Amino acid sequence: MKPFVIFLTAFIVVLAMIPFLVRWGLEKDIVDSPEERKIHRVAKPRLGGIAICMGLLFSILCFCQVTPAVRGILAGGLLLFWAGVMDDLKGLSARQKLTGQVLSAAVAVAVGGLTISNLGNLFGFGDLILPPWIGVPFTIFAIVGMINAINLFDGLDGLAAGVSIIALSIFIVFALFTGNRLVVTLGAGLLGALLAFLKYNFYPARIFMGDAGSMLCGFCLACLAIVLTQAPNSSPDLVSPALPVLVLGLPIMDTLWVMGRRLGYGRNPFAPDKTHLHHRLLQLGFSHLAVVLTIWAGTLGWGFLAVLLRHSPEYFALGLFLVLSLVRYALLKGLLKGLRGRPQGGLVGRAGLSGIVRGRPN
């Protein structure tokens, strides 16, 4: 019953806070304003991360045993949340945000003992074990990478929240398979918070989660993945380290693709643009809602594949993941190339694309 109580507590707290945050954000002009690279056309509050954090924090402190792993996640998460709130309220440079992300990851490692030491059987020659002097910086790099993957994926109404909800649900399934109570309880809290938030964030959204919310989601997903696969300070059955990568395959590959492309053109990898997966799907003629539902379905598909492959060796799971990802991006690139060659306006015609560009206010 404890996970359900944690879930319900987080859900109620967020559900109660969001209307107040919507009014406060509009009154104080703490909003995400429309601009050329953004999809929405009306300024909207970006304070949803405050409700998500408070719901998760309240539910955990009230009903969850504070083990070293929990303490590390809370300490690092609160530090990252503070950096995110400062960015949402005042704006931080990319370097300042990155500093906050690295510090929060380092706190989780130092306080909670969250360290990636076993990468599994990646090459078919047995488990690849990382010594601490490699494992610690690699863990910090992985957590920061996941923070940015969800943060950069937060580009459409309900997109990042829905992807995080699906990933959390799959993580909880794995935790139930392996008896990992920590992931079940922490996952239940974040799941309840995000489901309540999605009520107000689904298209057309009334509020955005902001950097405070998206970075916290990425941080928590990364930490839960480490607990699932490395089992710090406990000894339940372990999940293959490759499976969380499959579950979060869309945001991970999108981030690697976009940042690699920017570096290839000699640009700042953190510079905003309109080259993310959701932008590409919009260019193909998908509506706002259709893009979100398509990416949700893709995430759910990766999650089901991860469940099916839970007993497979890591090299097979990751090899299949890379092959399918390359096929998907090649197909998308081909469709976009064909779209640019059509003077009528692409796959749905000029009228369809113009309607998507204008869109209804959201």
Short mmCIF file of the C-alpha atoms (twelve columns), coordinates in Angstrom:
data_MODEL
# 
_entry.id   MODEL 
# 
loop_
_atom_site.group_PDB 
_atom_site.id 
_atom_site.type_symbol 
_atom_site.label_atom_id 
_atom_site.label_alt_id 
_atom_site.label_comp_id 
_atom_site.label_asym_id 
_atom_site.label_seq_id 
_atom_site.Cartn_x 
_atom_site.Cartn_y 
_atom_site.Cartn_z 
_atom_site.pdbx_PDB_model_num 
ATOM 1   C CA . MET A 1   0.000  0.000   0.000   1 
ATOM 2   C CA . LYS A 2   2.894  2.402   0.632   1 
ATOM 3   C CA . PRO A 3   3.671  3.044   -3.069  1 
ATOM 4   C CA . PHE A 4   -0.001 3.801   -3.710  1 
ATOM 5   C CA . VAL A 5   -0.110 6.229   -0.757  1 
ATOM 6   C CA . ILE A 6   3.054  7.936   -2.048  1 
ATOM 7   C CA . PHE A 7   1.563  8.110   -5.556  1 
ATOM 8   C CA . LEU A 8   -1.734 9.553   -4.293  1 
ATOM 9   C CA . THR A 9   -0.032 12.098  -2.017  1 
ATOM 10  C CA . ALA A 10  2.161  13.455  -4.818  1 
ATOM 11  C CA . PHE A 11  -0.823 13.509  -7.182  1 
ATOM 12  C CA . ILE A 12  -3.000 15.526  -4.769  1 
ATOM 13  C CA . VAL A 13  -0.238 17.996  -3.860  1 
ATOM 14  C CA . VAL A 14  0.517  18.789  -7.522  1 
ATOM 15  C CA . LEU A 15  -3.165 18.937  -8.448  1 
ATOM 16  C CA . ALA A 16  -3.751 21.484  -5.671  1 
ATOM 17  C CA . MET A 17  -0.691 23.632  -6.466  1 
ATOM 18  C CA . ILE A 18  -0.980 24.022  -10.243 1 
ATOM 19  C CA . PRO A 19  -3.974 26.446  -10.382 1 
ATOM 20  C CA . PHE A 20  -2.214 28.736  -7.901  1 
ATOM 21  C CA . LEU A 21  1.040  28.604  -9.880  1 
ATOM 22  C CA . VAL A 22  -0.811 29.381  -13.124 1 
ATOM 23  C CA . ARG A 23  -2.349 32.526  -11.587 1 
ATOM 24  C CA . TRP A 24  0.888  33.571  -9.896  1 
ATOM 25  C CA . GLY A 25  2.952  33.084  -13.039 1 
ATOM 26  C CA . LEU A 26  0.580  35.203  -15.121 1 
ATOM 27  C CA . GLU A 27  0.364  37.937  -12.476 1 
ATOM 28  C CA . LYS A 28  4.155  38.141  -12.031 1 
ATOM 29  C CA . ASP A 29  4.861  37.678  -15.743 1 
ATOM 30  C CA . ILE A 30  6.906  34.532  -15.104 1 
ATOM 31  C CA . VAL A 31  6.025  33.106  -18.482 1 
ATOM 32  C CA . ASP A 32  7.526  31.397  -21.496 1 
ATOM 33  C CA . SER A 33  6.988  33.936  -24.249 1 
ATOM 34  C CA . PRO A 34  6.512  32.978  -27.917 1 
ATOM 35  C CA . GLU A 35  9.456  33.339  -30.260 1 
ATOM 36  C CA . GLU A 36  10.526 32.141  -33.687 1 
ATOM 37  C CA . ARG A 37  11.895 28.724  -32.673 1 
ATOM 38  C CA . LYS A 38  9.040  27.909  -30.261 1 
ATOM 39  C CA . ILE A 39  5.737  26.305  -31.158 1 
ATOM 40  C CA . HIS A 40  3.323  27.993  -28.761 1 
ATOM 41  C CA . ARG A 41  1.803  31.346  -29.706 1 
ATOM 42  C CA . VAL A 42  0.615  32.571  -26.291 1 
ATOM 43  C CA . ALA A 43  2.773  33.299  -23.228 1 
ATOM 44  C CA . LYS A 44  2.315  30.625  -20.536 1 
ATOM 45  C CA . PRO A 45  3.628  30.199  -16.987 1 
ATOM 46  C CA . ARG A 46  6.724  28.015  -16.691 1 
ATOM 47  C CA . LEU A 47  6.419  27.169  -13.002 1 
ATOM 48  C CA . GLY A 48  5.113  23.603  -13.188 1 
ATOM 49  C CA . GLY A 49  8.445  22.240  -11.960 1 
ATOM 50  C CA . ILE A 50  7.768  23.773  -8.542  1 
ATOM 51  C CA . ALA A 51  4.626  21.683  -8.120  1 
ATOM 52  C CA . ILE A 52  6.336  18.529  -9.396  1 
ATOM 53  C CA . CYS A 53  9.220  18.935  -6.958  1 
ATOM 54  C CA . MET A 54  6.972  19.750  -3.984  1 
ATOM 55  C CA . GLY A 55  4.689  16.803  -4.673  1 
ATOM 56  C CA . LEU A 56  7.597  14.395  -4.963  1 
ATOM 57  C CA . LEU A 57  9.445  15.813  -1.942  1 
ATOM 58  C CA . PHE A 58  6.397  15.856  0.342   1 
ATOM 59  C CA . SER A 59  5.371  12.301  -0.513  1 
ATOM 60  C CA . ILE A 60  8.887  10.904  -0.023  1 
ATOM 61  C CA . LEU A 61  9.584  12.681  3.263   1 
ATOM 62  C CA . CYS A 62  6.228  11.608  4.685   1 
ATOM 63  C CA . PHE A 63  6.151  7.960   3.650   1 
ATOM 64  C CA . CYS A 64  9.546  6.791   2.396   1 
ATOM 65  C CA . GLN A 65  12.473 5.549   4.489   1 
ATOM 66  C CA . VAL A 66  15.395 7.913   3.913   1 
ATOM 67  C CA . THR A 67  18.215 5.535   2.997   1 
ATOM 68  C CA . PRO A 68  21.598 6.820   1.757   1 
ATOM 69  C CA . ALA A 69  20.433 6.396   -1.844  1 
ATOM 70  C CA . VAL A 70  17.255 8.396   -1.153  1 
ATOM 71  C CA . ARG A 71  19.287 11.040  0.667   1 
ATOM 72  C CA . GLY A 72  21.621 11.384  -2.320  1 
ATOM 73  C CA . ILE A 73  18.742 11.672  -4.793  1 
ATOM 74  C CA . LEU A 74  16.968 14.267  -2.641  1 
ATOM 75  C CA . ALA A 75  20.129 16.321  -2.049  1 
ATOM 76  C CA . GLY A 76  21.180 16.323  -5.697  1 
ATOM 77  C CA . GLY A 77  17.611 16.826  -6.905  1 
ATOM 78  C CA . LEU A 78  17.014 19.842  -4.673  1 
ATOM 79  C CA . LEU A 79  20.281 21.441  -5.802  1 
ATOM 80  C CA . LEU A 80  19.300 20.923  -9.431  1 
ATOM 81  C CA . PHE A 81  15.776 22.151  -8.744  1 
ATOM 82  C CA . TRP A 82  17.163 25.384  -7.287  1 
ATOM 83  C CA . ALA A 83  19.293 25.921  -10.401 1 
ATOM 84  C CA . GLY A 84  16.250 25.250  -12.576 1 
ATOM 85  C CA . VAL A 85  14.087 27.711  -10.663 1 
ATOM 86  C CA . MET A 86  16.772 30.384  -10.981 1 
ATOM 87  C CA . ASP A 87  16.848 29.758  -14.717 1 
ATOM 88  C CA . ASP A 88  13.048 29.934  -14.984 1 
ATOM 89  C CA . LEU A 89  12.855 33.143  -12.931 1 
ATOM 90  C CA . LYS A 90  15.959 35.058  -13.992 1 
ATOM 91  C CA . GLY A 91  17.676 33.090  -16.745 1 
ATOM 92  C CA . LEU A 92  21.053 31.347  -16.482 1 
ATOM 93  C CA . SER A 93  23.776 30.959  -19.071 1 
ATOM 94  C CA . ALA A 94  24.432 27.509  -20.553 1 
ATOM 95  C CA . ARG A 95  27.643 27.320  -18.526 1 
ATOM 96  C CA . GLN A 96  25.832 28.118  -15.272 1 
ATOM 97  C CA . LYS A 97  23.162 25.506  -15.973 1 
ATOM 98  C CA . LEU A 98  25.801 22.911  -16.799 1 
ATOM 99  C CA . THR A 99  27.643 23.710  -13.570 1 
ATOM 100 C CA . GLY A 100 24.453 23.144  -11.585 1 
ATOM 101 C CA . GLN A 101 23.844 19.855  -13.380 1 
ATOM 102 C CA . VAL A 102 27.358 18.568  -12.731 1 
ATOM 103 C CA . LEU A 103 27.211 19.567  -9.058  1 
ATOM 104 C CA . SER A 104 23.835 17.870  -8.554  1 
ATOM 105 C CA . ALA A 105 25.116 14.674  -10.170 1 
ATOM 106 C CA . ALA A 106 28.276 14.784  -8.041  1 
ATOM 107 C CA . VAL A 107 26.161 15.181  -4.880  1 
ATOM 108 C CA . ALA A 108 24.043 12.148  -5.827  1 
ATOM 109 C CA . VAL A 109 27.217 10.121  -6.322  1 
ATOM 110 C CA . ALA A 110 28.931 11.323  -3.143  1 
ATOM 111 C CA . VAL A 111 25.943 11.256  -0.774  1 
ATOM 112 C CA . GLY A 112 23.901 8.419   -2.220  1 
ATOM 113 C CA . GLY A 113 26.614 6.126   -3.515  1 
ATOM 114 C CA . LEU A 114 24.998 6.105   -6.954  1 
ATOM 115 C CA . THR A 115 27.816 4.837   -9.149  1 
ATOM 116 C CA . ILE A 116 27.830 2.958   -12.433 1 
ATOM 117 C CA . SER A 117 30.385 0.187   -12.007 1 
ATOM 118 C CA . ASN A 118 29.021 -2.579  -14.263 1 
ATOM 119 C CA . LEU A 119 28.103 -1.924  -17.907 1 
ATOM 120 C CA . GLY A 120 27.135 -5.531  -18.527 1 
ATOM 121 C CA . ASN A 121 28.219 -7.787  -21.373 1 
ATOM 122 C CA . LEU A 122 28.618 -5.109  -24.046 1 
ATOM 123 C CA . PHE A 123 31.024 -6.950  -26.347 1 
ATOM 124 C CA . GLY A 124 30.266 -10.619 -25.742 1 
ATOM 125 C CA . PHE A 125 33.328 -11.239 -23.572 1 
ATOM 126 C CA . GLY A 126 31.742 -10.922 -20.141 1 
ATOM 127 C CA . ASP A 127 30.678 -8.010  -17.941 1 
ATOM 128 C CA . LEU A 128 32.604 -4.761  -18.342 1 
ATOM 129 C CA . ILE A 129 33.504 -3.552  -14.839 1 
ATOM 130 C CA . LEU A 130 34.560 0.059   -14.351 1 
ATOM 131 C CA . PRO A 131 37.092 0.956   -11.643 1 
ATOM 132 C CA . PRO A 132 35.989 3.817   -9.353  1 
ATOM 133 C CA . TRP A 133 38.285 6.351   -11.014 1 
ATOM 134 C CA . ILE A 134 36.385 5.758   -14.267 1 
ATOM 135 C CA . GLY A 135 32.983 4.814   -12.829 1 
ATOM 136 C CA . VAL A 136 32.481 8.022   -10.830 1 
ATOM 137 C CA . PRO A 137 33.104 10.523  -13.680 1 
ATOM 138 C CA . PHE A 138 31.202 8.257   -16.089 1 
ATOM 139 C CA . THR A 139 28.209 8.276   -13.706 1 
ATOM 140 C CA . ILE A 140 28.267 12.064  -13.481 1 
ATOM 141 C CA . PHE A 141 28.472 12.267  -17.272 1 
ATOM 142 C CA . ALA A 142 25.537 9.850   -17.660 1 
ATOM 143 C CA . ILE A 143 23.328 11.740  -15.175 1 
ATOM 144 C CA . VAL A 144 24.109 15.098  -16.801 1 
ATOM 145 C CA . GLY A 145 23.401 13.571  -20.205 1 
ATOM 146 C CA . MET A 146 19.973 12.343  -19.103 1 
ATOM 147 C CA . ILE A 147 19.169 15.707  -17.520 1 
ATOM 148 C CA . ASN A 148 19.831 17.434  -20.832 1 
ATOM 149 C CA . ALA A 149 18.043 14.751  -22.861 1 
ATOM 150 C CA . ILE A 150 14.727 15.379  -21.077 1 
ATOM 151 C CA . ASN A 151 15.343 19.124  -20.873 1 
ATOM 152 C CA . LEU A 152 15.914 19.404  -24.628 1 
ATOM 153 C CA . PHE A 153 12.971 17.074  -25.343 1 
ATOM 154 C CA . ASP A 154 10.561 19.420  -23.559 1 
ATOM 155 C CA . GLY A 155 9.449  21.224  -26.706 1 
ATOM 156 C CA . LEU A 156 5.714  20.493  -27.063 1 
ATOM 157 C CA . ASP A 157 2.744  20.410  -24.723 1 
ATOM 158 C CA . GLY A 158 2.831  17.211  -22.683 1 
ATOM 159 C CA . LEU A 159 5.803  15.737  -24.541 1 
ATOM 160 C CA . ALA A 160 8.457  15.495  -21.817 1 
ATOM 161 C CA . ALA A 161 5.897  14.714  -19.105 1 
ATOM 162 C CA . GLY A 162 4.347  11.898  -21.141 1 
ATOM 163 C CA . VAL A 163 7.685  10.370  -22.120 1 
ATOM 164 C CA . SER A 164 8.812  10.505  -18.473 1 
ATOM 165 C CA . ILE A 165 5.554  8.889   -17.310 1 
ATOM 166 C CA . ILE A 166 5.954  6.018   -19.773 1 
ATOM 167 C CA . ALA A 167 9.619  5.505   -18.843 1 
ATOM 168 C CA . LEU A 168 8.787  5.568   -15.125 1 
ATOM 169 C CA . SER A 169 6.032  3.015   -15.626 1 
ATOM 170 C CA . ILE A 170 8.453  0.642   -17.375 1 
ATOM 171 C CA . PHE A 171 11.042 1.200   -14.627 1 
ATOM 172 C CA . ILE A 172 8.428  0.303   -12.009 1 
ATOM 173 C CA . VAL A 173 7.571  -2.865  -13.941 1 
ATOM 174 C CA . PHE A 174 11.258 -3.839  -13.904 1 
ATOM 175 C CA . ALA A 175 11.440 -3.012  -10.194 1 
ATOM 176 C CA . LEU A 176 8.452  -5.261  -9.488  1 
ATOM 177 C CA . PHE A 177 10.112 -8.080  -11.461 1 
ATOM 178 C CA . THR A 178 13.304 -7.760  -9.425  1 
ATOM 179 C CA . GLY A 179 11.924 -6.794  -6.018  1 
ATOM 180 C CA . ASN A 180 13.534 -3.351  -6.016  1 
ATOM 181 C CA . ARG A 181 11.313 -1.526  -3.508  1 
ATOM 182 C CA . LEU A 182 13.293 1.703   -3.679  1 
ATOM 183 C CA . VAL A 183 12.532 2.217   -7.358  1 
ATOM 184 C CA . VAL A 184 8.874  1.316   -6.822  1 
ATOM 185 C CA . THR A 185 8.419  3.875   -4.027  1 
ATOM 186 C CA . LEU A 186 10.416 6.727   -5.585  1 
ATOM 187 C CA . GLY A 187 8.961  6.006   -9.010  1 
ATOM 188 C CA . ALA A 188 5.436  6.068   -7.590  1 
ATOM 189 C CA . GLY A 189 6.004  9.550   -6.159  1 
ATOM 190 C CA . LEU A 190 7.302  11.039  -9.389  1 
ATOM 191 C CA . LEU A 191 4.642  9.199   -11.403 1 
ATOM 192 C CA . GLY A 192 1.852  10.679  -9.290  1 
ATOM 193 C CA . ALA A 193 3.331  14.174  -9.567  1 
ATOM 194 C CA . LEU A 194 3.710  13.969  -13.356 1 
ATOM 195 C CA . LEU A 195 0.254  12.521  -13.986 1 
ATOM 196 C CA . ALA A 196 -1.338 15.378  -12.039 1 
ATOM 197 C CA . PHE A 197 0.846  17.892  -13.886 1 
ATOM 198 C CA . LEU A 198 -0.084 16.383  -17.250 1 
ATOM 199 C CA . LYS A 199 -3.720 17.295  -16.611 1 
ATOM 200 C CA . TYR A 200 -2.695 20.933  -17.043 1 
ATOM 201 C CA . ASN A 201 0.191  20.383  -19.470 1 
ATOM 202 C CA . PHE A 202 -1.554 18.274  -22.105 1 
ATOM 203 C CA . TYR A 203 -2.332 20.058  -25.373 1 
ATOM 204 C CA . PRO A 204 -3.362 22.851  -25.216 1 
ATOM 205 C CA . ALA A 205 -1.249 23.402  -22.102 1 
ATOM 206 C CA . ARG A 206 -2.075 25.878  -19.363 1 
ATOM 207 C CA . ILE A 207 1.383  25.657  -17.770 1 
ATOM 208 C CA . PHE A 208 4.878  24.422  -18.663 1 
ATOM 209 C CA . MET A 209 7.219  22.485  -16.363 1 
ATOM 210 C CA . GLY A 210 10.122 24.838  -17.112 1 
ATOM 211 C CA . ASP A 211 13.767 23.898  -16.680 1 
ATOM 212 C CA . ALA A 212 13.167 23.177  -12.993 1 
ATOM 213 C CA . GLY A 213 10.723 20.419  -13.914 1 
ATOM 214 C CA . SER A 214 12.378 18.970  -17.012 1 
ATOM 215 C CA . MET A 215 15.859 18.829  -15.462 1 
ATOM 216 C CA . LEU A 216 14.467 17.255  -12.270 1 
ATOM 217 C CA . CYS A 217 12.680 14.596  -14.347 1 
ATOM 218 C CA . GLY A 218 15.873 13.748  -16.233 1 
ATOM 219 C CA . PHE A 219 17.851 13.626  -12.990 1 
ATOM 220 C CA . CYS A 220 15.357 11.307  -11.276 1 
ATOM 221 C CA . LEU A 221 15.120 9.002   -14.295 1 
ATOM 222 C CA . ALA A 222 18.915 8.723   -14.412 1 
ATOM 223 C CA . CYS A 223 19.164 7.990   -10.692 1 
ATOM 224 C CA . LEU A 224 16.384 5.388   -10.784 1 
ATOM 225 C CA . ALA A 225 18.087 3.716   -13.756 1 
ATOM 226 C CA . ILE A 226 21.294 3.478   -11.707 1 
ATOM 227 C CA . VAL A 227 19.419 2.021   -8.726  1 
ATOM 228 C CA . LEU A 228 17.772 -0.527  -11.053 1 
ATOM 229 C CA . THR A 229 20.981 -1.630  -12.736 1 
ATOM 230 C CA . GLN A 230 23.643 -1.126  -10.058 1 
ATOM 231 C CA . ALA A 231 21.651 -1.521  -6.814  1 
ATOM 232 C CA . PRO A 232 23.596 0.897   -4.559  1 
ATOM 233 C CA . ASN A 233 23.482 0.011   -0.861  1 
ATOM 234 C CA . SER A 234 21.159 -2.941  -1.516  1 
ATOM 235 C CA . SER A 235 21.164 -6.297  -3.260  1 
ATOM 236 C CA . PRO A 236 17.986 -7.012  -5.253  1 
ATOM 237 C CA . ASP A 237 18.166 -8.763  -8.595  1 
ATOM 238 C CA . LEU A 238 19.646 -6.421  -11.169 1 
ATOM 239 C CA . VAL A 239 18.219 -5.166  -14.433 1 
ATOM 240 C CA . SER A 240 20.490 -5.205  -17.465 1 
ATOM 241 C CA . PRO A 241 22.247 -1.812  -17.838 1 
ATOM 242 C CA . ALA A 242 21.162 -1.741  -21.491 1 
ATOM 243 C CA . LEU A 243 17.422 -1.747  -20.759 1 
ATOM 244 C CA . PRO A 244 17.050 1.834   -19.401 1 
ATOM 245 C CA . VAL A 245 18.878 3.001   -22.529 1 
ATOM 246 C CA . LEU A 246 16.228 1.307   -24.667 1 
ATOM 247 C CA . VAL A 247 13.366 2.713   -22.598 1 
ATOM 248 C CA . LEU A 248 14.727 6.264   -22.942 1 
ATOM 249 C CA . GLY A 249 15.982 5.675   -26.458 1 
ATOM 250 C CA . LEU A 250 14.071 8.507   -28.148 1 
ATOM 251 C CA . PRO A 251 15.269 11.420  -25.965 1 
ATOM 252 C CA . ILE A 252 18.789 9.957   -25.739 1 
ATOM 253 C CA . MET A 253 19.227 9.510   -29.490 1 
ATOM 254 C CA . ASP A 254 17.553 12.836  -30.247 1 
ATOM 255 C CA . THR A 255 19.993 14.638  -27.948 1 
ATOM 256 C CA . LEU A 256 23.029 12.834  -29.389 1 
ATOM 257 C CA . TRP A 257 21.850 13.494  -32.942 1 
ATOM 258 C CA . VAL A 258 21.089 17.188  -32.410 1 
ATOM 259 C CA . MET A 259 24.241 17.952  -30.404 1 
ATOM 260 C CA . GLY A 260 26.420 16.016  -32.827 1 
ATOM 261 C CA . ARG A 261 24.912 17.906  -35.741 1 
ATOM 262 C CA . ARG A 262 25.540 21.244  -34.045 1 
ATOM 263 C CA . LEU A 263 29.151 20.327  -33.296 1 
ATOM 264 C CA . GLY A 264 29.563 19.179  -36.888 1 
ATOM 265 C CA . TYR A 265 28.547 22.649  -38.051 1 
ATOM 266 C CA . GLY A 266 30.900 24.292  -35.530 1 
ATOM 267 C CA . ARG A 267 28.086 25.571  -33.324 1 
ATOM 268 C CA . ASN A 268 27.504 25.523  -29.590 1 
ATOM 269 C CA . PRO A 269 25.918 22.117  -28.801 1 
ATOM 270 C CA . PHE A 270 23.567 23.841  -26.329 1 
ATOM 271 C CA . ALA A 271 22.450 26.538  -28.782 1 
ATOM 272 C CA . PRO A 272 18.674 26.244  -29.367 1 
ATOM 273 C CA . ASP A 273 17.355 25.465  -32.833 1 
ATOM 274 C CA . LYS A 274 14.516 23.607  -34.557 1 
ATOM 275 C CA . THR A 275 16.218 20.325  -35.433 1 
ATOM 276 C CA . HIS A 276 14.752 18.072  -32.728 1 
ATOM 277 C CA . LEU A 277 12.608 15.065  -33.562 1 
ATOM 278 C CA . HIS A 278 9.373  16.879  -32.737 1 
ATOM 279 C CA . HIS A 279 10.343 19.769  -35.033 1 
ATOM 280 C CA . ARG A 280 11.067 17.308  -37.850 1 
ATOM 281 C CA . LEU A 281 7.692  15.631  -37.437 1 
ATOM 282 C CA . LEU A 282 5.971  19.006  -37.523 1 
ATOM 283 C CA . GLN A 283 7.806  19.749  -40.772 1 
ATOM 284 C CA . LEU A 284 6.417  16.506  -42.202 1 
ATOM 285 C CA . GLY A 285 2.888  17.776  -41.647 1 
ATOM 286 C CA . PHE A 286 1.972  16.217  -38.324 1 
ATOM 287 C CA . SER A 287 -0.239 18.310  -36.047 1 
ATOM 288 C CA . HIS A 288 0.965  19.341  -32.592 1 
ATOM 289 C CA . LEU A 289 -1.118 16.657  -30.889 1 
ATOM 290 C CA . ALA A 290 -0.191 13.991  -33.458 1 
ATOM 291 C CA . VAL A 291 3.526  14.600  -32.879 1 
ATOM 292 C CA . VAL A 292 3.139  14.189  -29.116 1 
ATOM 293 C CA . LEU A 293 1.061  11.018  -29.445 1 
ATOM 294 C CA . THR A 294 3.485  9.589   -32.040 1 
ATOM 295 C CA . ILE A 295 6.498  10.115  -29.778 1 
ATOM 296 C CA . TRP A 296 4.585  8.718   -26.805 1 
ATOM 297 C CA . ALA A 297 3.777  5.638   -28.876 1 
ATOM 298 C CA . GLY A 298 7.436  5.342   -29.912 1 
ATOM 299 C CA . THR A 299 8.550  5.523   -26.285 1 
ATOM 300 C CA . LEU A 300 5.996  2.895   -25.318 1 
ATOM 301 C CA . GLY A 301 7.272  0.697   -28.154 1 
ATOM 302 C CA . TRP A 302 10.855 0.979   -26.905 1 
ATOM 303 C CA . GLY A 303 9.586  0.157   -23.408 1 
ATOM 304 C CA . PHE A 304 7.826  -2.998  -24.575 1 
ATOM 305 C CA . LEU A 305 10.941 -4.009  -26.500 1 
ATOM 306 C CA . ALA A 306 13.027 -3.539  -23.351 1 
ATOM 307 C CA . VAL A 307 10.645 -5.787  -21.404 1 
ATOM 308 C CA . LEU A 308 10.833 -8.455  -24.109 1 
ATOM 309 C CA . LEU A 309 14.641 -8.277  -24.135 1 
ATOM 310 C CA . ARG A 310 15.105 -8.271  -20.363 1 
ATOM 311 C CA . HIS A 311 16.848 -11.670 -20.451 1 
ATOM 312 C CA . SER A 312 18.935 -10.917 -23.550 1 
ATOM 313 C CA . PRO A 313 22.659 -10.057 -23.375 1 
ATOM 314 C CA . GLU A 314 23.527 -6.379  -23.448 1 
ATOM 315 C CA . TYR A 315 25.369 -6.536  -26.754 1 
ATOM 316 C CA . PHE A 316 22.261 -7.886  -28.506 1 
ATOM 317 C CA . ALA A 317 19.873 -5.334  -26.952 1 
ATOM 318 C CA . LEU A 318 22.124 -2.353  -27.667 1 
ATOM 319 C CA . GLY A 319 22.975 -3.606  -31.161 1 
ATOM 320 C CA . LEU A 320 19.283 -3.889  -32.017 1 
ATOM 321 C CA . PHE A 321 18.679 -0.459  -30.502 1 
ATOM 322 C CA . LEU A 322 21.394 1.152   -32.641 1 
ATOM 323 C CA . VAL A 323 20.232 -0.548  -35.829 1 
ATOM 324 C CA . LEU A 324 16.586 0.455   -35.338 1 
ATOM 325 C CA . SER A 325 17.602 4.010   -34.410 1 
ATOM 326 C CA . LEU A 326 19.719 4.380   -37.546 1 
ATOM 327 C CA . VAL A 327 16.886 3.014   -39.711 1 
ATOM 328 C CA . ARG A 328 14.455 5.460   -38.125 1 
ATOM 329 C CA . TYR A 329 16.709 8.463   -38.687 1 
ATOM 330 C CA . ALA A 330 17.504 7.409   -42.250 1 
ATOM 331 C CA . LEU A 331 13.773 7.116   -42.968 1 
ATOM 332 C CA . LEU A 332 13.084 10.493  -41.383 1 
ATOM 333 C CA . LYS A 333 15.914 12.123  -43.328 1 
ATOM 334 C CA . GLY A 334 14.590 10.641  -46.565 1 
ATOM 335 C CA . LEU A 335 11.081 11.910  -45.894 1 
ATOM 336 C CA . LEU A 336 12.366 15.398  -45.101 1 
ATOM 337 C CA . LYS A 337 14.498 15.414  -48.247 1 
ATOM 338 C CA . GLY A 338 11.442 14.471  -50.286 1 
ATOM 339 C CA . LEU A 339 9.436  17.188  -48.547 1 
ATOM 340 C CA . ARG A 340 11.949 19.875  -49.514 1 
ATOM 341 C CA . GLY A 341 11.708 18.768  -53.130 1 
ATOM 342 C CA . ARG A 342 7.943  19.241  -53.321 1 
ATOM 343 C CA . PRO A 343 6.894  22.742  -54.378 1 
ATOM 344 C CA . GLN A 344 3.310  22.072  -53.253 1 
ATOM 345 C CA . GLY A 345 4.362  22.152  -49.605 1 
ATOM 346 C CA . GLY A 346 5.278  18.578  -48.783 1 
ATOM 347 C CA . LEU A 347 3.422  15.460  -47.844 1 
ATOM 348 C CA . VAL A 348 0.216  17.193  -46.860 1 
ATOM 349 C CA . GLY A 349 0.240  20.053  -49.355 1 
ATOM 350 C CA . ARG A 350 0.673  23.771  -48.943 1 
ATOM 351 C CA . ALA A 351 -2.632 24.271  -47.158 1 
ATOM 352 C CA . GLY A 352 -1.859 21.575  -44.595 1 
ATOM 353 C CA . LEU A 353 1.557  22.985  -43.762 1 
ATOM 354 C CA . SER A 354 0.321  26.538  -43.517 1 
ATOM 355 C CA . GLY A 355 -2.315 25.403  -41.081 1 
ATOM 356 C CA . ILE A 356 0.314  23.697  -38.958 1 
ATOM 357 C CA . VAL A 357 2.538  26.768  -38.968 1 
ATOM 358 C CA . ARG A 358 -0.328 28.970  -37.856 1 
ATOM 359 C CA . GLY A 359 -1.816 26.413  -35.492 1 
ATOM 360 C CA . ARG A 360 -4.401 27.268  -32.910 1 
ATOM 361 C CA . PRO A 361 -3.213 29.253  -29.894 1 
ATOM 362 C CA . ASN A 362 -1.755 26.937  -27.260 1 
# 
